[in-house]
Amino acid sequence: MDDRAALAGIVFVLKTGITWQQLPREVFGCSGITCWRRLREWTDAEVFDIVHEILLDHLRALDVLELETAVVDGSHVRALKGATLSGPSPVDRGRPGSKHHLITDGTGIPLAVTLTGGNVHDSTQLFPLMDQLPVIRGKRGNPFTRPRWLFADRGYDSDPHRARLRNRGIIPKIARRNTKHGSGLGKHRWVVERGFAWLHQYKRLRTRYERRADIHYSLLKLACVLICHRTLTTSF
């Protein structure tokens, strides 16, 4: 089966949120099951991780990325079918859920994502996200390896976290708990909410249907690829 046809089918499922069985074979030339199997193969080969890094290189070459600033946050989605990496969500009356954890550049372009159970605290994913930041090339000289500033909300408030970030040469801009609102950090943090809006425009990500965590994570990475590709094609 042609890879392009399979990719078109996978993207259609991701965008519309239909089940794999509902994919119209007469339109795409392959069945939903075939698309799912191809997605599984590409997941094992980390294809979307590789493509994501290539697109980030091209975006940096065009000066589209704002890499001195990084912003992190988490977003809950309901998980069905007894999925792995799911748990009782404290924001959804204990129903099974998962969390998407995202780190973006200063404009909202996704740099890295992780997937956890819905009962996992956001702060636990700060350094897993930092460790997943890709090495972004695209220009002469040193590649990008870390941001200068990191912005986060009160859910990431932790003095040990701040110390670890400073040890990495990153200036933490994290709101503190039990303080009045109006710190001014929101004018920088809002971009990660835009990043989530871009991710969750793909309906298959709004509710988690996949039992396998690696398949759902692969769809997350594909959404990051599509966002970067859309930004790239509008930047010439």
Secondary structure, DSSP 4 states (H G I P E B T S, - for coil): --HHHHHHHHHHHHHH---GGGS-HHHHSS-HHHHHHHHHHHHHTTHHHHHHHHHHHHHHHTT---TTEEEEEEEEEEE-TT-SS-EE-TTTTT-EEEEEEEEEETTS-EEEEEEEETTS-GGGGHHHHHHH---B-SSSSSPB-S-SEEEE-GGG--HHHHHHHHHTT-EEEEPPTTS-S--STHHHHHHHHHHHHHHTTSGGGTEE--SSHHHHHHHHHHHHHHHHHHHHHT--
